[in-house]
């Protein structure tokens, strides 16, 4: 596991320009999404009554907000724009992953990294796998929603409902983790040009190795996030705000490092020197 993580770090250093592109992608995505939500929510909340409203003021506010959302078509427009945001995300994220995974396979060549070439060559293979992974990950929640809703309304207390829900949530996390490991192996195989059967065999054979590396990187990420939270807690002020914004780049770095370490575990951990 340690060798795969070290090799993954070397791979990550070779993709420093891809790191910057991914960071800008996440930054712009978050900015435009925030601005859109702010443009919808803020005008509605601006109509909220003052600190000491009359008894009729708050019901009137909710009635006005409901009228604005439903009767003016704002809810439909918001839903359509949010659907467009999700569709763009569901296309752009796996396409960028396709470029990274393809480049992981080719980065030992003299040409260097091949991210853009990988996006052009492999996005049609990776995007359906990504969509199928997301669908299988949320499938238990969709199938179990009626039972969860019934249990919620039948529970005497919120604590009792959460105690009933906790084992199912843990099983769901285990299921989603296993699905992620399987499809990560399938995506590596697709980016390498392997056929579906061979990709599936390799993914199943190397799932334990990829899982161990993923858990190791998860522990490292939690440690780094814990240190960052402690720093911002004791180091308040503008510098802490700047540090929090810069930490988004660290999150992207950890995600790429995790994917590179997973690839190293999947491929056998061939050492690659950073450029």
Buried (B, 14 or more C-beta within 10 A) or exposed (E): BEBBBBBBBBBBBBBBEBBEBBBEBBBEBEEEBEEBBEEBEEEBEEEEEEEEEEEEEEEEBEEEBEEBBEEEEBBEEBEEBBEEBEEEEBBBBBBBBBBBBBBBBBBBEEEBBBBEBBBEBBBEBBBEBBEEBBEBBEBBBEEBEEEBEEBEEEBEEEEEBEEBBEEBEEEBEEBBBBBBBBBBBBBBBBBBEBEEEEBBBBBEEBBEBBBEBBEBBEEBBEEBBEEBEEBBEEEEEEEBEEBEEEBEBBBBBBBBBBBBBBBBBBBEBEEBEEE
